[in-house]
Amino acid sequence: MDNDPEFPAEEPANLKFLRRLVTTLTATMIVGLVVMITLVVIRLNASTPDLALPAYIELPDGTRATAFTQAPNWYAVVTADDRILIFNRDSGELTQQISVNSRP
Protein backbone atom coordinates (compact mmCIF):
# COMPACT_ATOMS: atom_id res chain seq x y z
CA MET A 1 0.00 0.00 0.00
CA ASP A 2 0.97 3.59 -0.56
CA ASN A 3 -0.33 4.81 2.83
CA ASP A 4 2.73 4.07 4.94
CA PRO A 5 2.45 6.01 8.27
CA GLU A 6 6.25 6.37 8.54
CA PHE A 7 6.52 8.24 5.24
CA PRO A 8 3.70 10.74 4.82
CA ALA A 9 2.76 11.67 1.29
CA GLU A 10 4.04 15.00 -0.02
CA GLU A 11 1.52 17.87 0.09
CA PRO A 12 0.16 19.20 -3.16
CA ALA A 13 1.64 22.52 -4.25
CA ASN A 14 -1.63 24.44 -3.92
CA LEU A 15 -2.02 23.25 -0.29
CA LYS A 16 1.47 24.52 0.56
CA PHE A 17 0.64 27.83 -1.08
CA LEU A 18 -2.63 28.07 0.86
CA ARG A 19 -0.90 27.33 4.18
CA ARG A 20 1.74 30.03 3.53
CA LEU A 21 -0.94 32.50 2.46
CA VAL A 22 -2.97 31.96 5.63
CA THR A 23 0.16 32.30 7.78
CA THR A 24 1.16 35.53 6.02
CA LEU A 25 -2.32 37.00 6.35
CA THR A 26 -2.45 36.10 10.03
CA ALA A 27 0.90 37.76 10.68
CA THR A 28 -0.20 40.85 8.73
CA MET A 29 -3.39 41.13 10.75
CA ILE A 30 -1.50 40.81 14.03
CA VAL A 31 0.99 43.51 13.03
CA GLY A 32 -1.84 45.79 11.85
CA LEU A 33 -3.75 45.34 15.10
CA VAL A 34 -0.63 46.16 17.14
CA VAL A 35 -0.04 49.29 15.03
CA MET A 36 -3.66 50.43 15.45
CA ILE A 37 -3.60 49.91 19.23
CA THR A 38 -0.30 51.80 19.44
CA LEU A 39 -1.71 54.73 17.46
CA VAL A 40 -4.82 54.90 19.65
CA VAL A 41 -2.72 54.89 22.82
CA ILE A 42 -0.43 57.61 21.45
CA ARG A 43 -3.42 59.71 20.39
CA LEU A 44 -5.16 59.36 23.76
CA ASN A 45 -2.01 60.26 25.68
CA ALA A 46 -1.32 63.37 23.58
CA SER A 47 -1.54 66.51 25.65
CA THR A 48 -4.31 68.93 24.87
CA PRO A 49 -3.61 72.65 24.87
CA ASP A 50 -4.56 74.31 28.13
CA LEU A 51 -7.12 77.03 27.59
CA ALA A 52 -7.43 79.31 30.57
CA LEU A 53 -10.85 80.57 31.48
CA PRO A 54 -11.31 84.32 31.14
CA ALA A 55 -11.06 86.23 34.43
CA TYR A 56 -14.55 87.65 33.90
CA ILE A 57 -17.14 87.89 31.15
CA GLU A 58 -19.18 91.03 30.76
CA LEU A 59 -22.58 90.08 29.38
CA PRO A 60 -25.10 92.56 27.99
CA ASP A 61 -27.69 93.74 30.53
CA GLY A 62 -30.58 91.38 31.14
CA THR A 63 -28.90 88.26 29.76
CA ARG A 64 -28.37 85.07 31.72
CA ALA A 65 -25.74 82.53 30.66
CA THR A 66 -26.77 78.88 30.27
CA ALA A 67 -23.69 77.43 28.55
CA PHE A 68 -20.07 78.28 27.80
CA THR A 69 -17.54 77.00 25.27
CA GLN A 70 -14.13 78.16 24.17
CA ALA A 71 -11.50 77.90 21.46
CA PRO A 72 -7.96 79.28 21.20
CA ASN A 73 -9.09 82.63 19.74
CA TRP A 74 -12.62 83.06 21.06
CA TYR A 75 -15.14 81.95 23.64
CA ALA A 76 -18.91 81.76 23.40
CA VAL A 77 -21.77 82.08 25.85
CA VAL A 78 -25.23 80.67 25.18
CA THR A 79 -27.90 82.80 26.82
CA ALA A 80 -31.33 81.94 28.17
CA ASP A 81 -33.00 84.02 25.46
CA ASP A 82 -31.63 81.69 22.71
CA ARG A 83 -28.62 83.69 21.54
CA ILE A 84 -24.99 82.75 21.19
CA LEU A 85 -22.59 85.55 22.09
CA ILE A 86 -19.08 85.16 20.70
CA PHE A 87 -16.29 87.11 22.37
CA ASN A 88 -12.70 87.79 21.29
CA ARG A 89 -10.36 86.01 23.71
CA ASP A 90 -7.68 88.72 23.68
CA SER A 91 -9.82 91.84 24.04
CA GLY A 92 -12.95 90.36 25.64
CA GLU A 93 -15.20 92.34 23.31
CA LEU A 94 -18.38 90.93 21.81
CA THR A 95 -17.66 90.15 18.15
CA GLN A 96 -20.77 88.29 17.02
CA GLN A 97 -24.33 87.46 18.10
CA ILE A 98 -26.18 84.49 16.67
CA SER A 99 -29.91 83.98 17.21
CA VAL A 100 -30.98 80.39 17.66
CA ASN A 101 -34.47 79.29 16.72
CA SER A 102 -35.46 76.75 19.33
CA ARG A 103 -38.05 74.11 18.58
CA PRO A 104 -41.49 74.54 20.21
N, C-alpha and C positions, 0 to 999 in steps of 0.2 A: 504494500500500500504506500501511497504517497504522503499520508498524514502521519509522519513520524514525529512524536512530541519532542524529541531531542533536537530536531532541526526544523524550526518553524519556516513556513513558506515565506518567500520574499513578498513585501507589500507591493501592490500596484503603484505605478508612478503617480496617478491622480490622487490616491489616498495619502501618499507622502506630501504632495503639494497641499492638500486640504489641511493636514495636520499642521504644517508650517504656517499656512495662512491663518488658521485659528489662533495659533500661538502668537503670531505677530500682531494680530488685531487685539488680542487680550492685553499684550504688553503696551500697545498704543493707547488703549483705553485707560489702563492704570496710570500711565504717565500723564495723560490728559486730565484725569481726575485729580492727581496730585498738583498739577499746575493750576487748575481752577481753584482748588482749596487754598493754595498759597496766595493766589491773587485776591481772593475774598478776604483772607486774614490780613494781608497788607493793606487793602482798601479800608477795612474796618478799623485798623489801628492808626490810620493816617490822622494827623492832628487837624482839627478844624480851626479856622481863624477865630480868634477871640474878638467878639464885637462887644464893646462896652456899652452899657445902657446910658442914654443921655442923662445928665444931672437933673434936668427938669424939662417938662414939655408944656409949653404955653398953648392951651387950646382956646379957640374962639369962645366968647361968652355964651353960656347956655348949652354948651355941648357936654356930653358925658361919654367917656371912653368905655368901650366894651371889649376891644381887642387891640393888640399891639404886635407889630412885626417889624423886622429890620433887615437891612442889607448893608454892604460896606459903604455906600454913598448916601443912603436915605433910610428913613424909618417911616412907618405908617401907623395911623391910629384909626380904628373903625369906631364910629360913634353910634349912639343909640338911635339917632335920627337917620340911619341908613346912608351915611356918607363915609368915604375913605379920605382921610387927610394925609397927604404925603409931605414930609418935611425934609429939608436938606440937612444932612448930618453935620456938616461943618458949621453952617450959620444958624441952624435951628429955625429958619423961616419956612413958612408954609409955601410950597411950590405948586401944589396941585390939589384939587378937590374932585372927587369922583362920586356921583350919586349912584346909589345901588337901588334897583327896583326889586323889593322883596316880594315874594309870592304871598298871596292872601291866605 
